[in-house]
Amino acid sequence: MPDFLTVTEAAQVLRIGRTAAYALAARYEETSGAEGLPVIRIGKQLRVPLARLEELAGGALTARRYAPIQHPTLG
């Protein structure tokens, strides 16, 4: 699994909706990291550090538990 996930990929790992994940990411930024989905901003892009996601999950996330998102038009 990559060291950084998109918010959409993190949502899939957490089994929550994309909109909810972006709301949690916004909350993280609004509260200076006190609440929400941990993200870092790279320019205009948001990325979720895998290590922080694993902290939330309470343990290591393995490739077996993660399925890459399939783009609807690209297959």
N, CA, C, O and CB atoms as a CASP TS submission, in Angstrom:
PFRMAT TS
TARGET T0000
AUTHOR 0000-0000-0000
METHOD Language model
MODEL 1
PARENT N/A
ATOM      1  N   MET     1       0.845  -1.165   0.000  1.00  0.00           N
ATOM      2  CA  MET     1       0.000   0.000   0.000  1.00  0.00           C
ATOM      3  C   MET     1       0.901   1.243   0.000  1.00  0.00           C
ATOM      4  O   MET     1       1.962   1.236   0.625  1.00  0.00           O
ATOM      5  CB  MET     1      -0.967  -0.010   1.223  1.00  0.00           C
ATOM      6  N   PRO     2       0.487   2.300  -0.692  1.00  0.00           N
ATOM      7  CA  PRO     2       1.325   3.509  -0.737  1.00  0.00           C
ATOM      8  C   PRO     2       1.368   4.209   0.621  1.00  0.00           C
ATOM      9  O   PRO     2       0.485   4.019   1.457  1.00  0.00           O
ATOM     10  CB  PRO     2       0.803   4.481  -1.808  1.00  0.00           C
ATOM     11  N   ASP     3       2.400   5.016   0.829  1.00  0.00           N
ATOM     12  CA  ASP     3       2.551   5.749   2.085  1.00  0.00           C
ATOM     13  C   ASP     3       1.511   6.854   2.244  1.00  0.00           C
ATOM     14  O   ASP     3       1.205   7.263   3.364  1.00  0.00           O
ATOM     15  CB  ASP     3       3.942   6.343   2.172  1.00  0.00           C
ATOM     16  N   PHE     4       0.972   7.335   1.133  1.00  0.00           N
ATOM     17  CA  PHE     4      -0.044   8.384   1.160  1.00  0.00           C
ATOM     18  C   PHE     4      -1.207   7.977   0.275  1.00  0.00           C
ATOM     19  O   PHE     4      -1.012   7.517  -0.850  1.00  0.00           O
ATOM     20  CB  PHE     4       0.543   9.742   0.701  1.00  0.00           C
ATOM     21  N   LEU     5      -2.418   8.147   0.788  1.00  0.00           N
ATOM     22  CA  LEU     5      -3.629   7.801   0.056  1.00  0.00           C
ATOM     23  C   LEU     5      -4.390   9.072  -0.295  1.00  0.00           C
ATOM     24  O   LEU     5      -4.255  10.089   0.386  1.00  0.00           O
ATOM     25  CB  LEU     5      -4.518   6.841   0.879  1.00  0.00           C
ATOM     26  N   THR     6      -5.180   9.017  -1.343  1.00  0.00           N
ATOM     27  CA  THR     6      -6.108  10.105  -1.596  1.00  0.00           C
ATOM     28  C   THR     6      -7.215  10.017  -0.556  1.00  0.00           C
ATOM     29  O   THR     6      -7.367   8.990   0.105  1.00  0.00           O
ATOM     30  CB  THR     6      -6.682  10.044  -3.051  1.00  0.00           C
ATOM     31  N   VAL     7      -7.973  11.065  -0.409  1.00  0.00           N
ATOM     32  CA  VAL     7      -9.087  11.048   0.535  1.00  0.00           C
ATOM     33  C   VAL     7     -10.099   9.980   0.124  1.00  0.00           C
ATOM     34  O   VAL     7     -10.671   9.299   0.976  1.00  0.00           O
ATOM     35  CB  VAL     7      -9.765  12.439   0.609  1.00  0.00           C
ATOM     36  N   THR     8     -10.315   9.838  -1.171  1.00  0.00           N
ATOM     37  CA  THR     8     -11.256   8.831  -1.672  1.00  0.00           C
ATOM     38  C   THR     8     -10.771   7.418  -1.348  1.00  0.00           C
ATOM     39  O   THR     8     -11.569   6.563  -0.962  1.00  0.00           O
ATOM     40  CB  THR     8     -11.450   8.986  -3.191  1.00  0.00           C
ATOM     41  N   GLU     9      -9.475   7.169  -1.503  1.00  0.00           N
ATOM     42  CA  GLU     9      -8.925   5.853  -1.173  1.00  0.00           C
ATOM     43  C   GLU     9      -9.036   5.587   0.326  1.00  0.00           C
ATOM     44  O   GLU     9      -9.362   4.475   0.741  1.00  0.00           O
ATOM     45  CB  GLU     9      -7.454   5.751  -1.625  1.00  0.00           C
ATOM     46  N   ALA    10      -8.765   6.610   1.138  1.00  0.00           N
ATOM     47  CA  ALA    10      -8.889   6.454   2.591  1.00  0.00           C
ATOM     48  C   ALA    10     -10.335   6.164   2.969  1.00  0.00           C
ATOM     49  O   ALA    10     -10.595   5.358   3.862  1.00  0.00           O
ATOM     50  CB  ALA    10      -8.389   7.720   3.323  1.00  0.00           C
ATOM     51  N   ALA    11     -11.277   6.818   2.292  1.00  0.00           N
ATOM     52  CA  ALA    11     -12.692   6.565   2.553  1.00  0.00           C
ATOM     53  C   ALA    11     -13.029   5.103   2.290  1.00  0.00           C
ATOM     54  O   ALA    11     -13.769   4.480   3.052  1.00  0.00           O
ATOM     55  CB  ALA    11     -13.574   7.479   1.688  1.00  0.00           C
ATOM     56  N   GLN    12     -12.486   4.569   1.217  1.00  0.00           N
ATOM     57  CA  GLN    12     -12.756   3.167   0.893  1.00  0.00           C
ATOM     58  C   GLN    12     -12.179   2.243   1.965  1.00  0.00           C
ATOM     59  O   GLN    12     -12.829   1.279   2.371  1.00  0.00           O
ATOM     60  CB  GLN    12     -12.170   2.811  -0.488  1.00  0.00           C
ATOM     61  N   VAL    13     -10.980   2.531   2.417  1.00  0.00           N
ATOM     62  CA  VAL    13     -10.355   1.719   3.461  1.00  0.00           C
ATOM     63  C   VAL    13     -11.191   1.773   4.740  1.00  0.00           C
ATOM     64  O   VAL    13     -11.374   0.762   5.417  1.00  0.00           O
ATOM     65  CB  VAL    13      -8.911   2.204   3.738  1.00  0.00           C
ATOM     66  N   LEU    14     -11.690   2.959   5.058  1.00  0.00           N
ATOM     67  CA  LEU    14     -12.483   3.138   6.274  1.00  0.00           C
ATOM     68  C   LEU    14     -13.937   2.714   6.105  1.00  0.00           C
ATOM     69  O   LEU    14     -14.694   2.646   7.073  1.00  0.00           O
ATOM     70  CB  LEU    14     -12.430   4.579   6.709  1.00  0.00           C
ATOM     71  N   ARG    15     -14.316   2.430   4.859  1.00  0.00           N
ATOM     72  CA  ARG    15     -15.685   2.028   4.522  1.00  0.00           C
ATOM     73  C   ARG    15     -16.694   3.111   4.893  1.00  0.00           C
ATOM     74  O   ARG    15     -17.744   2.852   5.482  1.00  0.00           O
ATOM     75  CB  ARG    15     -16.044   0.720   5.231  1.00  0.00           C
ATOM     76  N   ILE    16     -16.319   4.357   4.513  1.00  0.00           N
ATOM     77  CA  ILE    16     -17.222   5.488   4.665  1.00  0.00           C
ATOM     78  C   ILE    16     -17.355   6.143   3.295  1.00  0.00           C
ATOM     79  O   ILE    16     -16.567   5.856   2.393  1.00  0.00           O
ATOM     80  CB  ILE    16     -16.701   6.510   5.749  1.00  0.00           C
ATOM     81  N   GLY    17     -18.318   6.995   3.135  1.00  0.00           N
ATOM     82  CA  GLY    17     -18.521   7.675   1.866  1.00  0.00           C
ATOM     83  C   GLY    17     -17.465   8.731   1.596  1.00  0.00           C
ATOM     84  O   GLY    17     -16.821   9.246   2.509  1.00  0.00           O
ATOM     85  N   ARG    18     -17.306   9.036   0.321  1.00  0.00           N
ATOM     86  CA  ARG    18     -16.333  10.040  -0.109  1.00  0.00           C
ATOM     87  C   ARG    18     -16.670  11.411   0.486  1.00  0.00           C
ATOM     88  O   ARG    18     -15.780  12.126   0.947  1.00  0.00           O
ATOM     89  CB  ARG    18     -16.289  10.122  -1.648  1.00  0.00           C
ATOM     90  N   THR    19     -17.947  11.772   0.473  1.00  0.00           N
ATOM     91  CA  THR    19     -18.364  13.067   1.006  1.00  0.00           C
ATOM     92  C   THR    19     -18.054  13.162   2.497  1.00  0.00           C
ATOM     93  O   THR    19     -17.583  14.195   2.973  1.00  0.00           O
ATOM     94  CB  THR    19     -19.865  13.293   0.761  1.00  0.00           C
ATOM     95  N   ALA    20     -18.317  12.089   3.228  1.00  0.00           N
ATOM     96  CA  ALA    20     -18.018  12.070   4.662  1.00  0.00           C
ATOM     97  C   ALA    20     -16.519  12.203   4.906  1.00  0.00           C
ATOM     98  O   ALA    20     -16.099  12.899   5.831  1.00  0.00           O
ATOM     99  CB  ALA    20     -18.544  10.777   5.304  1.00  0.00           C
ATOM    100  N   ALA    21     -15.711  11.537   4.082  1.00  0.00           N
ATOM    101  CA  ALA    21     -14.263  11.605   4.237  1.00  0.00           C
ATOM    102  C   ALA    21     -13.755  13.026   3.993  1.00  0.00           C
ATOM    103  O   ALA    21     -12.900  13.513   4.732  1.00  0.00           O
ATOM    104  CB  ALA    21     -13.576  10.623   3.277  1.00  0.00           C
ATOM    105  N   TYR    22     -14.277  13.691   2.960  1.00  0.00           N
ATOM    106  CA  TYR    22     -13.860  15.076   2.700  1.00  0.00           C
ATOM    107  C   TYR    22     -14.319  16.004   3.820  1.00  0.00           C
ATOM    108  O   TYR    22     -13.606  16.945   4.168  1.00  0.00           O
ATOM    109  CB  TYR    22     -14.419  15.564   1.351  1.00  0.00           C
ATOM    110  N   ALA    23     -15.493  15.756   4.387  1.00  0.00           N
ATOM    111  CA  ALA    23     -15.962  16.559   5.517  1.00  0.00           C
ATOM    112  C   ALA    23     -15.038  16.364   6.721  1.00  0.00           C
ATOM    113  O   ALA    23     -14.714  17.325   7.417  1.00  0.00           O
ATOM    114  CB  ALA    23     -17.420  16.182   5.887  1.00  0.00           C
ATOM    115  N   LEU    24     -14.619  15.131   6.963  1.00  0.00           N
ATOM    116  CA  LEU    24     -13.696  14.851   8.062  1.00  0.00           C
ATOM    117  C   LEU    24     -12.323  15.469   7.812  1.00  0.00           C
ATOM    118  O   LEU    24     -11.674  15.936   8.748  1.00  0.00           O
ATOM    119  CB  LEU    24     -13.559  13.345   8.266  1.00  0.00           C
ATOM    120  N   ALA    25     -11.880  15.473   6.565  1.00  0.00           N
ATOM    121  CA  ALA    25     -10.608  16.108   6.216  1.00  0.00           C
ATOM    122  C   ALA    25     -10.681  17.614   6.442  1.00  0.00           C
ATOM    123  O   ALA    25      -9.734  18.219   6.945  1.00  0.00           O
ATOM    124  CB  ALA    25     -10.237  15.807   4.753  1.00  0.00           C
ATOM    125  N   ALA    26     -11.803  18.214   6.070  1.00  0.00           N
ATOM    126  CA  ALA    26     -11.999  19.648   6.301  1.00  0.00           C
ATOM    127  C   ALA    26     -11.998  19.944   7.799  1.00  0.00           C
ATOM    128  O   ALA    26     -11.423  20.937   8.245  1.00  0.00           O
ATOM    129  CB  ALA    26     -13.323  20.132   5.656  1.00  0.00           C
ATOM    130  N   ARG    27     -12.645  19.076   8.566  1.00  0.00           N
ATOM    131  CA  ARG    27     -12.681  19.244  10.025  1.00  0.00           C
ATOM    132  C   ARG    27     -11.275  19.183  10.610  1.00  0.00           C
ATOM    133  O   ARG    27     -10.945  19.939  11.524  1.00  0.00           O
ATOM    134  CB  ARG    27     -13.571  18.165  10.674  1.00  0.00           C
ATOM    135  N   TYR    28     -10.454  18.291  10.087  1.00  0.00           N
ATOM    136  CA  TYR    28      -9.064  18.160  10.541  1.00  0.00           C
ATOM    137  C   TYR    28      -8.314  19.472  10.318  1.00  0.00           C
ATOM    138  O   TYR    28      -7.585  19.939  11.192  1.00  0.00           O
ATOM    139  CB  TYR    28      -8.349  16.997   9.798  1.00  0.00           C
ATOM    140  N   GLU    29      -8.503  20.054   9.144  1.00  0.00           N
ATOM    141  CA  GLU    29      -7.821  21.315   8.845  1.00  0.00           C
ATOM    142  C   GLU    29      -8.387  22.462   9.688  1.00  0.00           C
ATOM    143  O   GLU    29      -7.632  23.318  10.150  1.00  0.00           O
ATOM    144  CB  GLU    29      -7.946  21.647   7.347  1.00  0.00           C
ATOM    145  N   GLU    30      -9.698  22.485   9.889  1.00  0.00           N
ATOM    146  CA  GLU    30     -10.339  23.551  10.672  1.00  0.00           C
ATOM    147  C   GLU    30      -9.911  23.535  12.132  1.00  0.00           C
ATOM    148  O   GLU    30      -9.817  24.583  12.770  1.00  0.00           O
ATOM    149  CB  GLU    30     -11.848  23.425  10.587  1.00  0.00           C
ATOM    150  N   THR    31      -9.655  22.347  12.657  1.00  0.00           N
ATOM    151  CA  THR    31      -9.315  22.209  14.083  1.00  0.00           C
ATOM    152  C   THR    31      -7.815  22.067  14.317  1.00  0.00           C
ATOM    153  O   THR    31      -7.388  21.713  15.416  1.00  0.00           O
ATOM    154  CB  THR    31     -10.032  21.007  14.673  1.00  0.00           C
ATOM    155  N   SER    32      -7.020  22.341  13.294  1.00  0.00           N
ATOM    156  CA  SER    32      -5.557  22.211  13.388  1.00  0.00           C
ATOM    157  C   SER    32      -5.139  20.822  13.849  1.00  0.00           C
ATOM    158  O   SER    32      -4.177  20.665  14.601  1.00  0.00           O
ATOM    159  CB  SER    32      -4.992  23.260  14.345  1.00  0.00           C
ATOM    160  N   GLY    33      -5.881  19.813  13.385  1.00  0.00           N
ATOM    161  CA  GLY    33      -5.515  18.431  13.663  1.00  0.00           C
ATOM    162  C   GLY    33      -6.109  17.826  14.917  1.00  0.00           C
ATOM    163  O   GLY    33      -5.797  16.684  15.254  1.00  0.00           O
ATOM    164  N   ALA    34      -6.955  18.563  15.616  1.00  0.00           N
ATOM    165  CA  ALA    34      -7.535  18.027  16.847  1.00  0.00           C
ATOM    166  C   ALA    34      -8.625  16.995  16.580  1.00  0.00           C
ATOM    167  O   ALA    34      -8.831  16.090  17.388  1.00  0.00           O
ATOM    168  CB  ALA    34      -8.097  19.151  17.683  1.00  0.00           C
ATOM    169  N   GLU    35      -9.326  17.124  15.451  1.00  0.00           N
ATOM    170  CA  GLU    35     -10.429  16.218  15.109  1.00  0.00           C
ATOM    171  C   GLU    35     -10.407  15.957  13.611  1.00  0.00           C
ATOM    172  O   GLU    35      -9.838  16.737  12.847  1.00  0.00           O
ATOM    173  CB  GLU    35     -11.805  16.812  15.544  1.00  0.00           C
ATOM    174  N   GLY    36     -11.023  14.865  13.196  1.00  0.00           N
ATOM    175  CA  GLY    36     -11.205  14.596  11.777  1.00  0.00           C
ATOM    176  C   GLY    36     -10.237  13.583  11.199  1.00  0.00           C
ATOM    177  O   GLY    36      -9.531  12.876  11.917  1.00  0.00           O
ATOM    178  N   LEU    37     -10.230  13.539   9.880  1.00  0.00           N
ATOM    179  CA  LEU    37      -9.377  12.611   9.131  1.00  0.00           C
ATOM    180  C   LEU    37      -8.030  13.280   8.872  1.00  0.00           C
ATOM    181  O   LEU    37      -7.979  14.323   8.220  1.00  0.00           O
ATOM    182  CB  LEU    37     -10.053  12.182   7.785  1.00  0.00           C
ATOM    183  N   PRO    38      -6.938  12.699   9.372  1.00  0.00           N
ATOM    184  CA  PRO    38      -5.629  13.328   9.205  1.00  0.00           C
ATOM    185  C   PRO    38      -5.239  13.451   7.730  1.00  0.00           C
ATOM    186  O   PRO    38      -5.213  12.466   6.991  1.00  0.00           O
ATOM    187  CB  PRO    38      -4.568  12.533   9.958  1.00  0.00           C
ATOM    188  N   VAL    39      -4.940  14.667   7.331  1.00  0.00           N
ATOM    189  CA  VAL    39      -4.515  14.921   5.958  1.00  0.00           C
ATOM    190  C   VAL    39      -3.345  15.888   5.959  1.00  0.00           C
ATOM    191  O   VAL    39      -3.141  16.657   6.898  1.00  0.00           O
ATOM    192  CB  VAL    39      -5.679  15.479   5.111  1.00  0.00           C
ATOM    193  N   ILE    40      -2.590  15.823   4.881  1.00  0.00           N
ATOM    194  CA  ILE    40      -1.598  16.853   4.616  1.00  0.00           C
ATOM    195  C   ILE    40      -1.955  17.448   3.267  1.00  0.00           C
ATOM    196  O   ILE    40      -2.505  16.773   2.397  1.00  0.00           O
ATOM    197  CB  ILE    40      -0.123  16.281   4.636  1.00  0.00           C
ATOM    198  N   ARG    41      -1.636  18.710   3.112  1.00  0.00           N
ATOM    199  CA  ARG    41      -1.933  19.408   1.865  1.00  0.00           C
ATOM    200  C   ARG    41      -0.639  19.548   1.077  1.00  0.00           C
ATOM    201  O   ARG    41       0.368  20.035   1.591  1.00  0.00           O
ATOM    202  CB  ARG    41      -2.583  20.807   2.134  1.00  0.00           C
ATOM    203  N   ILE    42      -0.680  19.115  -0.168  1.00  0.00           N
ATOM    204  CA  ILE    42       0.439  19.268  -1.090  1.00  0.00           C
ATOM    205  C   ILE    42      -0.097  20.107  -2.240  1.00  0.00           C
ATOM    206  O   ILE    42      -0.740  19.590  -3.153  1.00  0.00           O
ATOM    207  CB  ILE    42       1.016  17.863  -1.587  1.00  0.00           C
ATOM    208  N   GLY    43       0.174  21.404  -2.186  1.00  0.00           N
ATOM    209  CA  GLY    43      -0.445  22.307  -3.138  1.00  0.00           C
ATOM    210  C   GLY    43      -1.941  22.312  -2.893  1.00  0.00           C
ATOM    211  O   GLY    43      -2.387  22.606  -1.783  1.00  0.00           O
ATOM    212  N   LYS    44      -2.718  21.993  -3.910  1.00  0.00           N
ATOM    213  CA  LYS    44      -4.175  21.915  -3.759  1.00  0.00           C
ATOM    214  C   LYS    44      -4.647  20.497  -3.458  1.00  0.00           C
ATOM    215  O   LYS    44      -5.839  20.270  -3.254  1.00  0.00           O
ATOM    216  CB  LYS    44      -4.859  22.424  -5.019  1.00  0.00           C
ATOM    217  N   GLN    45      -3.732  19.555  -3.428  1.00  0.00           N
ATOM    218  CA  GLN    45      -4.073  18.146  -3.211  1.00  0.00           C
ATOM    219  C   GLN    45      -4.062  17.797  -1.726  1.00  0.00           C
ATOM    220  O   GLN    45      -3.227  18.293  -0.969  1.00  0.00           O
ATOM    221  CB  GLN    45      -3.098  17.237  -3.969  1.00  0.00           C
ATOM    222  N   LEU    46      -4.985  16.949  -1.320  1.00  0.00           N
ATOM    223  CA  LEU    46      -4.999  16.407   0.039  1.00  0.00           C
ATOM    224  C   LEU    46      -4.552  14.958  -0.011  1.00  0.00           C
ATOM    225  O   LEU    46      -4.960  14.200  -0.891  1.00  0.00           O
ATOM    226  CB  LEU    46      -6.412  16.529   0.686  1.00  0.00           C
ATOM    227  N   ARG    47      -3.716  14.583   0.936  1.00  0.00           N
ATOM    228  CA  ARG    47      -3.287  13.195   1.044  1.00  0.00           C
ATOM    229  C   ARG    47      -3.389  12.761   2.495  1.00  0.00           C
ATOM    230  O   ARG    47      -3.157  13.542   3.418  1.00  0.00           O
ATOM    231  CB  ARG    47      -1.843  13.010   0.511  1.00  0.00           C
ATOM    232  N   VAL    48      -3.741  11.499   2.672  1.00  0.00           N
ATOM    233  CA  VAL    48      -3.876  10.906   4.004  1.00  0.00           C
ATOM    234  C   VAL    48      -2.655  10.024   4.244  1.00  0.00           C
ATOM    235  O   VAL    48      -2.467   9.031   3.541  1.00  0.00           O
ATOM    236  CB  VAL    48      -5.214  10.081   4.142  1.00  0.00           C
ATOM    237  N   PRO    49      -1.828  10.369   5.223  1.00  0.00           N
ATOM    238  CA  PRO    49      -0.665   9.531   5.520  1.00  0.00           C
ATOM    239  C   PRO    49      -1.113   8.153   6.027  1.00  0.00           C
ATOM    240  O   PRO    49      -1.928   8.055   6.944  1.00  0.00           O
ATOM    241  CB  PRO    49       0.248  10.222   6.567  1.00  0.00           C
ATOM    242  N   LEU    50      -0.580   7.115   5.429  1.00  0.00           N
ATOM    243  CA  LEU    50      -0.941   5.752   5.814  1.00  0.00           C
ATOM    244  C   LEU    50      -0.685   5.515   7.295  1.00  0.00           C
ATOM    245  O   LEU    50      -1.497   4.882   7.969  1.00  0.00           O
ATOM    246  CB  LEU    50      -0.162   4.738   4.979  1.00  0.00           C
ATOM    247  N   ALA    51       0.430   6.013   7.806  1.00  0.00           N
ATOM    248  CA  ALA    51       0.764   5.794   9.217  1.00  0.00           C
ATOM    249  C   ALA    51      -0.314   6.369  10.131  1.00  0.00           C
ATOM    250  O   ALA    51      -0.664   5.750  11.135  1.00  0.00           O
ATOM    251  CB  ALA    51       2.126   6.423   9.551  1.00  0.00           C
ATOM    252  N   ARG    52      -0.837   7.532   9.798  1.00  0.00           N
ATOM    253  CA  ARG    52      -1.889   8.150  10.619  1.00  0.00           C
ATOM    254  C   ARG    52      -3.201   7.379  10.487  1.00  0.00           C
ATOM    255  O   ARG    52      -3.955   7.252  11.452  1.00  0.00           O
ATOM    256  CB  ARG    52      -2.099   9.627  10.212  1.00  0.00           C
ATOM    257  N   LEU    53      -3.467   6.867   9.287  1.00  0.00           N
ATOM    258  CA  LEU    53      -4.677   6.072   9.070  1.00  0.00           C
ATOM    259  C   LEU    53      -4.600   4.773   9.874  1.00  0.00           C
ATOM    260  O   LEU    53      -5.598   4.316  10.432  1.00  0.00           O
ATOM    261  CB  LEU    53      -4.869   5.764   7.559  1.00  0.00           C
ATOM    262  N   GLU    54      -3.408   4.191   9.926  1.00  0.00           N
ATOM    263  CA  GLU    54      -3.220   2.971  10.720  1.00  0.00           C
ATOM    264  C   GLU    54      -3.402   3.252  12.209  1.00  0.00           C
ATOM    265  O   GLU    54      -3.913   2.405  12.941  1.00  0.00           O
ATOM    266  CB  GLU    54      -1.825   2.373  10.465  1.00  0.00           C
ATOM    267  N   GLU    55      -2.987   4.438  12.663  1.00  0.00           N
ATOM    268  CA  GLU    55      -3.214   4.811  14.062  1.00  0.00           C
ATOM    269  C   GLU    55      -4.716   4.849  14.355  1.00  0.00           C
ATOM    270  O   GLU    55      -5.170   4.358  15.389  1.00  0.00           O
ATOM    271  CB  GLU    55      -2.565   6.188  14.376  1.00  0.00           C
ATOM    272  N   LEU    56      -5.476   5.437  13.430  1.00  0.00           N
ATOM    273  CA  LEU    56      -6.932   5.492  13.602  1.00  0.00           C
ATOM    274  C   LEU    56      -7.549   4.100  13.620  1.00  0.00           C
ATOM    275  O   LEU    56      -8.473   3.824  14.384  1.00  0.00           O
ATOM    276  CB  LEU    56      -7.567   6.322  12.489  1.00  0.00           C
ATOM    277  N   ALA    57      -7.020   3.224  12.761  1.00  0.00           N
ATOM    278  CA  ALA    57      -7.564   1.874  12.638  1.00  0.00           C
ATOM    279  C   ALA    57      -7.125   0.976  13.789  1.00  0.00           C
ATOM    280  O   ALA    57      -7.698  -0.092  14.001  1.00  0.00           O
ATOM    281  CB  ALA    57      -7.141   1.259  11.314  1.00  0.00           C
ATOM    282  N   GLY    58      -6.123   1.402  14.520  1.00  0.00           N
ATOM    283  CA  GLY    58      -5.646   0.605  15.650  1.00  0.00           C
ATOM    284  C   GLY    58      -4.699  -0.501  15.259  1.00  0.00           C
ATOM    285  O   GLY    58      -4.494  -1.438  16.031  1.00  0.00           O
ATOM    286  N   GLY    59      -4.115  -0.416  14.076  1.00  0.00           N
ATOM    287  CA  GLY    59      -3.149  -1.423  13.643  1.00  0.00           C
ATOM    288  C   GLY    59      -2.834  -1.300  12.172  1.00  0.00           C
ATOM    289  O   GLY    59      -3.392  -0.467  11.458  1.00  0.00           O
ATOM    290  N   ALA    60      -1.937  -2.139  11.743  1.00  0.00           N
ATOM    291  CA  ALA    60      -1.477  -2.100  10.358  1.00  0.00           C
ATOM    292  C   ALA    60      -2.588  -2.450   9.379  1.00  0.00           C
ATOM    293  O   ALA    60      -3.390  -3.352   9.620  1.00  0.00           O
ATOM    294  CB  ALA    60      -0.310  -3.048  10.168  1.00  0.00           C
ATOM    295  N   LEU    61      -2.618  -1.731   8.293  1.00  0.00           N
ATOM    296  CA  LEU    61      -3.532  -2.037   7.194  1.00  0.00           C
ATOM    297  C   LEU    61      -2.733  -2.820   6.161  1.00  0.00           C
ATOM    298  O   LEU    61      -1.634  -2.418   5.780  1.00  0.00           O
ATOM    299  CB  LEU    61      -4.165  -0.726   6.570  1.00  0.00           C
ATOM    300  N   THR    62      -3.277  -3.913   5.721  1.00  0.00           N
ATOM    301  CA  THR    62      -2.563  -4.746   4.765  1.00  0.00           C
ATOM    302  C   THR    62      -3.177  -4.607   3.377  1.00  0.00           C
ATOM    303  O   THR    62      -4.305  -4.136   3.231  1.00  0.00           O
ATOM    304  CB  THR    62      -2.577  -6.214   5.212  1.00  0.00           C
ATOM    305  N   ALA    63      -2.442  -5.011   2.385  1.00  0.00           N
ATOM    306  CA  ALA    63      -2.930  -4.948   1.005  1.00  0.00           C
ATOM    307  C   ALA    63      -4.185  -5.801   0.835  1.00  0.00           C
ATOM    308  O   ALA    63      -5.037  -5.480   0.007  1.00  0.00           O
ATOM    309  CB  ALA    63      -1.836  -5.413   0.024  1.00  0.00           C
ATOM    310  N   ARG    64      -4.311  -6.877   1.603  1.00  0.00           N
ATOM    311  CA  ARG    64      -5.504  -7.721   1.515  1.00  0.00           C
ATOM    312  C   ARG    64      -6.765  -6.954   1.876  1.00  0.00           C
ATOM    313  O   ARG    64      -7.842  -7.212   1.339  1.00  0.00           O
ATOM    314  CB  ARG    64      -5.362  -8.931   2.424  1.00  0.00           C
ATOM    315  N   ARG    65      -6.613  -6.002   2.798  1.00  0.00           N
ATOM    316  CA  ARG    65      -7.773  -5.258   3.269  1.00  0.00           C
ATOM    317  C   ARG    65      -8.042  -4.024   2.420  1.00  0.00           C
ATOM    318  O   ARG    65      -9.005  -3.301   2.676  1.00  0.00           O
ATOM    319  CB  ARG    65      -7.579  -4.855   4.713  1.00  0.00           C
ATOM    320  N   TYR    66      -7.221  -3.773   1.427  1.00  0.00           N
ATOM    321  CA  TYR    66      -7.346  -2.565   0.627  1.00  0.00           C
ATOM    322  C   TYR    66      -7.488  -2.954  -0.838  1.00  0.00           C
ATOM    323  O   TYR    66      -6.664  -3.697  -1.370  1.00  0.00           O
ATOM    324  CB  TYR    66      -6.128  -1.628   0.836  1.00  0.00           C
ATOM    325  N   ALA    67      -8.510  -2.464  -1.474  1.00  0.00           N
ATOM    326  CA  ALA    67      -8.706  -2.702  -2.909  1.00  0.00           C
ATOM    327  C   ALA    67      -8.663  -1.365  -3.619  1.00  0.00           C
ATOM    328  O   ALA    67      -9.439  -0.472  -3.278  1.00  0.00           O
ATOM    329  CB  ALA    67     -10.056  -3.443  -3.193  1.00  0.00           C
ATOM    330  N   PRO    68      -7.784  -1.193  -4.594  1.00  0.00           N
ATOM    331  CA  PRO    68      -7.704   0.074  -5.311  1.00  0.00           C
ATOM    332  C   PRO    68      -9.046   0.445  -5.932  1.00  0.00           C
ATOM    333  O   PRO    68      -9.798  -0.412  -6.395  1.00  0.00           O
ATOM    334  CB  PRO    68      -6.631   0.005  -6.391  1.00  0.00           C
ATOM    335  N   ILE    69      -9.318   1.719  -5.927  1.00  0.00           N
ATOM    336  CA  ILE    69     -10.566   2.218  -6.499  1.00  0.00           C
ATOM    337  C   ILE    69     -10.523   2.104  -8.022  1.00  0.00           C
ATOM    338  O   ILE    69      -9.545   2.489  -8.663  1.00  0.00           O
ATOM    339  CB  ILE    69     -10.818   3.686  -6.071  1.00  0.00           C
ATOM    340  N   GLN    70     -11.575   1.583  -8.569  1.00  0.00           N
ATOM    341  CA  GLN    70     -11.690   1.468 -10.019  1.00  0.00           C
ATOM    342  C   GLN    70     -12.377   2.717 -10.554  1.00  0.00           C
ATOM    343  O   GLN    70     -13.470   3.060 -10.103  1.00  0.00           O
ATOM    344  CB  GLN    70     -12.475   0.184 -10.423  1.00  0.00           C
ATOM    345  N   HIS    71     -11.761   3.391 -11.494  1.00  0.00           N
ATOM    346  CA  HIS    71     -12.356   4.565 -12.105  1.00  0.00           C
ATOM    347  C   HIS    71     -13.481   4.096 -13.019  1.00  0.00           C
ATOM    348  O   HIS    71     -13.260   3.190 -13.823  1.00  0.00           O
ATOM    349  CB  HIS    71     -11.294   5.401 -12.890  1.00  0.00           C
ATOM    350  N   PRO    72     -14.692   4.679 -12.931  1.00  0.00           N
ATOM    351  CA  PRO    72     -15.838   4.172 -13.691  1.00  0.00           C
ATOM    352  C   PRO    72     -15.652   4.161 -15.205  1.00  0.00           C
ATOM    353  O   PRO    72     -16.219   3.312 -15.893  1.00  0.00           O
ATOM    354  CB  PRO    72     -17.032   4.984 -13.367  1.00  0.00           C
ATOM    355  N   THR    73     -14.866   5.095 -15.727  1.00  0.00           N
ATOM    356  CA  THR    73     -14.707   5.126 -17.183  1.00  0.00           C
ATOM    357  C   THR    73     -13.430   4.455 -17.652  1.00  0.00           C
ATOM    358  O   THR    73     -13.282   4.150 -18.835  1.00  0.00           O
ATOM    359  CB  THR    73     -14.730   6.547 -17.672  1.00  0.00           C
ATOM    360  N   LEU    74     -12.506   4.224 -16.726  1.00  0.00           N
ATOM    361  CA  LEU    74     -11.244   3.606 -17.122  1.00  0.00           C
ATOM    362  C   LEU    74     -11.181   2.123 -16.807  1.00  0.00           C
ATOM    363  O   LEU    74     -10.286   1.425 -17.282  1.00  0.00           O
ATOM    364  CB  LEU    74     -10.106   4.303 -16.450  1.00  0.00           C
ATOM    365  N   GLY    75     -12.123   1.635 -16.009  1.00  0.00           N
ATOM    366  CA  GLY    75     -12.148   0.208 -15.682  1.00  0.00           C
ATOM    367  C   GLY    75     -11.358  -0.124 -14.557  1.00  0.00           C
ATOM    368  O   GLY    75     -11.291  -1.292 -14.173  1.00  0.00           O
TER
END
